[in-house]
Amino acid sequence: MAKIFNIQDIPQEYLPLVGGKARGLNSLIKFGFSVPQAFIITDVDENSDLSEAAEKYVKDTYGEVSVRSSATLEDGKDFSAAGQFSTYLNIEGTDTVISAVKSCIASLHNATAQKYSKVFLRSADCRMTVIVQKMVKAKCAGVIFSRAPMRPGYVLVEAVPGLGESLVSGKMSAQQYRVRGKQIEKMPKNAVLTPEQAIALGEAGKKAEKLFGQPMDLEWAIDENDNIQWLQARPITIGESVTM
């Protein structure tokens, strides 16, 4: 039977079972980072009754949301299946949200994900959790690598105008800011971020690395009130490259 938890209230015994995305968001909240309102649906399959999820979406006035997979084989420290499962942005309305949830669940069984699981885990055993999260009305967004590739001591901040999906999907090249403490190596031309924002993001990246105890890859957005919102936290995987 499907179970529903607010992202900050996932029981300890469920944390190993809800996938990297949900676990990362839960940890960010515990560490004091600002994370948009979200809930998870776990212990789900294609035949699950999702009426309780629909009721929660309406009762808690979620409005426009993202619907994202959080499978147990995603976002490990040695490899990641990021991008193998479905994600839906700017979804609104009960029927549309539930349809997106069902599509995320179904994506667990798609050919690419199954092949990845068999190759890297030597097993197709994987559980799917789905995250429903309020959309951020983003002025800009991007990713942070708490350890910049080939630049010891620096944090790499990548930014694009608007939603960050165009960056993580490879549709848009990012501006890059290499930050060390209160210093920025070089501000890009027509910078999306102010120096203060770039430094704040860099400092947050280092804070996350210390709290998680390992180098981190973080997704962020700056909302219409100029507040930083955190959308994902996962370990930097072996061989991971940045957007160029």
N, C-alpha and C positions, 0 to 999 in steps of 0.2 A: 504493500500500500504506500502511495506517495506520501512523503512527509515534507512539511514546509516550516522553514525557520527564517527569521530576520537574519541578515548577514552577520550582525554582531552577536547573535544569540545561538550560534551553532553549538550544540553540546560537544564537550570534549571528546566523547567516544565516537562522534561522527566526523571529526576533523580529518582523520586519515582516509575517509571514504568519499569526500565531497569534491575531490579534484583540486588542482593547483590554483585555479583562478579564485574559487570560493575561499580556500584556505588563506591565500595571500591577502584578499580583502579583509577577512576576519582579523588577520594579524595586524594589518595597517591600522584598523580601528583601535585595537588594543594598544598599539604603540602611539596613539594620539594623532594620527593623520586624518585629514578630512576626507571622508568617502561618501559619495552620494547614496541616498536611501536605496536599499536593495533587500530582496529576499531570495532564498533558494528553494528549489523543488528537488528533492532527492529520493532515492529508492523508486525511481520512475522507469517505466518501459513504455512501449508503444500502445499498450492497453490500459495504462493508468487512468484513473478518474481524476481529471484536473479541475473539477468544479470548485474545490476549495481554493485553488490558486486563482481562479477567476474572481471569486468573492473577495479575496485579499487584495487583488489588484484594484478593484472598485472601492472597497472599504477604506483603504489607505491612500486613496486619491493619487495613484501613481502617474496618471496621464501618459506623456510620451516617455517611452522606455527603450533600453537596449535589452535584447534577449541573447544570452551567450552561453555556450556550452562550458562545462567544467568537468572534463573527463578525468578519470584517475590516472591515465597515462600521459596527461599533459603536464608540462612545466616542471619536469624534474631537473636536478642539478647536472645530470650527465647527458641528457638529451631532452628534447621537447617535441611534442606533437602539435605545437601551436600552429593554427591555421588549417588543421586537418578537419576540424568540426565547424558546424554552422554558427554564424553570428548575424544578428539582425539589429539594425539601428533605426531610430526614429519610428518606432512601432507604437501605435495608439489604438485603443478600443479593445474590449474584452475578446471578441472573436479573433481579431488579428494577433493579439498577444498569445492566446492559446494555440493558434495555428503555428506561430513561430516556435513556441515551446515544443510542440510535437515534431517540428522539423529538426530542431536541435537533437531531440532524442533519436530520431530516425538516422541522423548523420553518424551516429555511433557505428552503424552497420554499413556505411558506404565503403566502396572498394579501396579508396586511398587510405582511409583510417585503418581498415582491416589489414592491409598490406604493411602499413607502418608498424602496427602492433605486433604482427608476426615476425617482422625483421628485427625490431629493436627490443622487443620483450620476449621473443620466442613463445608468444602466447597471444591469443585474441581475447583474453579475459580482461574486460575493462568495464567500469561502471560510469554512468552518465548522471551528472547533476546539472541543473539549468539555473542560471542566475537571471533574475528580472531586476533591472536597475534603472532608476530615474536618469533620463538623459541630462547631460550638462549642456546648457546653452553656451557653447565655448567660443571665446574670442580667438583662442589659439590652443593648440594641444601638441602632444608629442611624446617622446620617450626619453628616458635617462638611463645611461650605463654608468653605474657607480664607479667603475674603473674604465677610463677611456682606453681603447685599444692602442697599444704601442706608446702610450703617454703616461708613464707611472706618476701617480699623485694627482692626476686630473680626473674630473668627472666630465663625461660627454653628455650634453643636453642637445637634443634634436627637437626642432619646433617647426610647425606649419600653421598657417592661419586656419581658423575654424576647427572642425573635428579632426582628430588624429587618425581616423580610419584611412584617409588617403595616404598617410605616411606608412602605417604598418602594412597596408596592402600593396605598397610599392607604386602607387599611382602618382605620387608627388615626391619630389626631392625635398629634403629637409634643410633648413638652416642649421648650422652646427656651432655650438658654443662650448669651448673647452674651459672649464672652470676649476680653479684651485684656490680654496679658501675664499677670500674676498676679491680675487683677481680673475679677470677674463682674458684669455690669451689674445683674442681678436674678435671684435664685434662684427657680425656680418653686415654687408651693405643692405640698407632698407630693413633693418632688423625687426623681426616679429616681436621679440622680447625687449624689455628695457634692461639695462645692466642690473638693476635691483632684482628684477624677476629672475634673470639668469643665475645670479648668485644665490638667491633663495632656493631655486630648484637644485642647484649644485649642492648646497648645504643639506637639503633634504635627502638627496641621493646618498651622501656620506652617512647621514643619520640612519637611513634605512639599512645600509650595509652593516653598520655597527649593531643595530638591533636584531637583524635577521642572522647575523653572524657569517655572512658570505657576500660576495659581489652580487649586485641586484640589477635587474632590468625592470624599470618602472614605467607605467603609462600614466600620464597626467593631462589635465585640462585646466585652463584658467577661465573661470566663468564670467558672466556679465558684470559681476561685482568685484572683479579682479582678485578673487580668491582662488587658490590652487586646490583642485579636487583630484583625488588619486583614484585611478581606475583599474590598476592591475599591478601586482608585484610578483616577480618570479626570479629564480636564480638565473644568472648568466650561464648559459649552457656552453659546453665545450665546442669551440669552433664557431661560435655565434659571431656574426658580422653586423656592422652598422649600415645604415642607409647612406648611400653616397649619391 
